[in-house]
């Protein structure tokens, strides 16, 4: 997908709705993908994102050590691949090859962008102070990419056990909220 | 709405998709409502929820002091009221009266349930260790309620500046994920 730079001030608009994301990491030339739903915005700009990543995940140690990752947002046409990434471990397979996803080099981090996702946020580990206590990683987005042709993405929102809500209608109300 | 006890093990299924919620607090007999979108699950059971609440909000001090609140999940038929709660401050008005919302007594906490919301989670402040650093409140859900008649709720998901995505189609995939 052809991506353009997305201003960091707009990152929250894509994450605040709560989509399932794919988190990519890389260590010693081996890239991995993890499906993740437990995240929240923590600051607008520079964008800080809080993520809970279980220490049973292969990505946990890699993120802790490399301090870099990419948050990729998939759409419902990728549903089978999103679930496949969640059902398998990077300790055993190369998920990019196995599930036919395309890694693209990032600008600032060693973890790759997933080309099929309409948005990609390059992140550095900003605060590891609660990694041991809650498996909470505070990430800072340093570079954001988005496909400018995607307007109302059909993001996936996990309701547990493989049940997903797909983004529906959009409405706009008069609001003073950011 | 007629609510029933919801097992605490199922709370994540309603919050993980990322809906806008209404957070209620109470101090000295005065109840307040705050619109909130920056939250994430942090643990399945007992359910822990991480919430970012700006210290510019009237609810910030109340939650810090009373250490109790209720997380209420509204649906799109309440959109005008949800935005009105976000556009006003409880320091000046009684939002329940002003916006025609119905407070119901909770079981364990002094903050009221919003009757019009299909789900209500009574919460205690579990960890205030990062309230000063990130305005992060770690809440524990001690009692959950849900309207058993609501199956595929039309939750609201904020995309910034009064733009909302409304929950659409549901799909189920074969998954080992919790």
Interface residues (C-beta under 8 A of the other chain):
Chain A: X10 X12 X13 X14 X16 X17 X18 X19 X35 X37 X38 X39 X40 X41 X42 X43 X48 X50 X51 X52 X76 X79 X80 X83 X86 X87 X130 X134 X136 X138 X152 X154 X155 X157 X158 X159 X160 X161 X162 X163 X164 X165 X166 X167 X168 X169 X170 X171 X172 X173 X174 X175 X176 X177 X178
Chain B: X10 X12 X13 X14 X16 X17 X18 X19 X35 X37 X38 X39 X40 X41 X42 X43 X48 X50 X51 X52 X76 X79 X80 X83 X86 X87 X130 X134 X136 X138 X152 X154 X155 X157 X158 X159 X160 X161 X162 X163 X164 X165 X166 X167 X168 X169 X170 X171 X172 X173 X174 X175 X176 X177 X178
